[in-house]
Amino acid sequence: MASSQADIVSLWQETAPPSTKPLRFTGSGQADVAVIGGGYTGLSTAHALAREGVDVVVLEANRLGWGASGRNGGVVSGKFRIGFAQMARRWGLDVAKRMHEIGLKAIDNIPDLLAEFEIDAEYQPSGSLRCAHRPEALAALQEECDWLGHTLGDSSVSMLDACQMTSETGATGFFGGMLNQRGGVIHPLKFQRGLAAGLRAGGLAIYDESPVTGIEHLPRGGLNLHLPQGQIRVQQAVLATNAYSSLTAAGGTIRRRVVPFRSAIIATAPLTGTVGSTLLAEGRSYTETRRMMRWFRKSGDRLLFGGRGAFGKKNNASGFVALEKAMRRQFPQLEGLEITHRWSGLVAMTMDSLPHIGRLDDRLTYAMGYNGTGVAMASYVGRHTAAMVLNQPVDLGLINGLALRNVPFYPAREIGVRLVAGWYQTLDAFGK
């Protein structure tokens, strides 16, 4: 039986403090800048603008934390879907070094924000482990690890053999893996709500259940933003709607630049007292090297298992069943253990697999396209998005150096996603 996003309670919702009552925008108003979207990108952008003395307002279409910032797996990483060695081959070594530096700064920004706003979001700087499901994948990880160490001087990465992988994960099917000691895991909804609460306490105007239904360019400059119960006149606006840019007409100018790809997560009952209690003892995040990537981690004493696939516009039972089967194959110790939570959300995939910030015109700026690694990056690029709004120099390497292209054949994107996902699943099944 399919379920809508609205009637599913995630583990994050169940374990976060209760949300505050919605603060809806009504009437008419004005500000220097409006940030459309109240996730990590929107809040961090507004935070940076407010620090510069800008009169800024945040407008979130749903409840705070409803979108990707409250649904994701809580993995703090500085990686991109394109490897740094591949960046060096395509754009040069200096570009790869800059992108690597940006990734590290994005990771370091997380504890800074937690400290600034005194947020207890269960952050563990435990690192991450990429798990090779085939010998060829292990060879590729070894090559990447060597390149990072020798070329970029990154001493945080190292290789584990098959025995070490079994000891680390509790699973026997991996040929080895690459450990990255930077990054970690976090409670994403506690982080998002804590950030919003801290900014509100500092006087920032943040409205939820306040969708922007239209953006009107005024003939003498500025914008008029239309909402169901009012309107706001601003000089500029930032579009921080990411994979949810199709929710209202306000995202019409950017929604064709990303492909919303559904990602799903399941969570087990507590492992305490079961044979699975010793799994993933280091508390890291773990990802497989399959094309249809699956990942897993612990939250408290529960195991989370997630993955991407052609799940369609809404939650679908078959997608969750497939995840559960994969989890039990990976961890037979969990046989019989109840799955207590199932939820999903949208990931914004771009044509070049990179996030982007940029300008549509002199009044509209966008930041989007994190390709599934947005916890750290979205929280970091906000300061650079704010600088772009203020016409200050921005150097985010490829993130603002490349144009965010439209998706070809956009109306057929859902069919394309299903075809690509099915092909990848077939290749994974045959070990290709």
Steps between C-alpha positions, in 0.01 A plus 500: 500500500644835399518777757522874455789698639264674741388189690843347565687571822874463463739398775624860499153638563442253781828576677523878450344749741147601399485758225383849580166627375518625143561870457322594177557820309185706454431848372758703313860582574838580360861401550832531324523128418264204522639149525252248359553168677570436867743208478873503564570711191234759573577536869877523451454759225268708716741469791787639291287783359375602844860517622563757226214714624259398222127503578419141402193278528481119459187351341448123530209338313440225758602444860863560583688176444233354271731471199838344444658668804273299727482175298860422409725234648701741715836431336754783529738474207716725288495278194342560160350245264799566274830385649784748541730308264232521232470874564876534453485318166211713372572844645857490630672428829449848644124463463507158669701644789254786540200266502672275754562805719134604470391153610716517812375849586143381463564222752669738745207739474262251665653505852538877468126541443416253778714698742373841387135409556557248782331220305504144629462311174687183603793579272769231495816586302554129439586510131369284217583170334446408136442129464618316188247242383731365223877457456494755217333753729768439762772565242332828408482602867868413546590716201290788636653468847853505356422803285348694790801428717775558245348784297286692749688406815182372663613287794147436625434215256622140530407153379347208690522139388216246499566380856509854632174572318331204666625612840389860433157437350394151607440411133699237310435601139747785455842460336641806677430868536630855524479671835474879517547632851342836419127562526251299700131466579237733643130514586395708200166625629641605838767689308250674272255591776782614728638725229156649432431553870835668555451735207149588612627570850749740344220691331496348151154490341428136406153403382378148429183378329555810287546384140607751239254439218633760258795731438425826323781710354408864557567744216702740715704232674444252774257212532151448629459157660147365512387274784155352575434757773709795397793638306851623568699751301875439492801613304632146448403139570697180547352175369603228746234244410730228363318174416165651606507779242180367340285560807383841382526719192779697670744222412410505132823668394726235656305175531612382155863515612485207742356149494315413824612147588325317781712367785351273766601401853392226738585474871500193720373451850770545767784250464568476872481140615515359146782335305515817293594722793872496412454604136664824381670547834702805388188705434604613153298534180548223245434501125522220246676538166202379296358723227169506685675607816379372836618633832460416867580640843382488858288757678506424868455124515300472177636420157405721206519366146440721199525510126388665180272361239206565272247534778276743309334817625392356835606240751443156359490175698699306238797733539511448874464123459800500266705697754406263781600196293834660421558584865427145618728355231775735615435435868342159556540567873195726469266225381173532689577847637212739437523795263338784694538799266484547124527835328640664189577835342634661187865548404587767242724349233672726247625426150866536604457340846611821676321754720462851363443858605443776249286786379199481271497879468582804714216417742495118528776277638484123540685233700414134441593156367688322779459155344439331834788651700341822620516503880844659519514661156159670513580636846828639369413650162248736660770751589619500140145530368459803724823647362366454147181684596715786630713503183808395694769274349419128520748218443331164540688325225267306272198576720473854368743461211278275288153581374211292631358349183140413427409131499439382141154357430387618844133391459624140459731511803299249707513243223871568461564459873322163499691379195838606636425358845384170349812476284727571797318241710549245222873575479534473878311170502740350243808643671586740221 
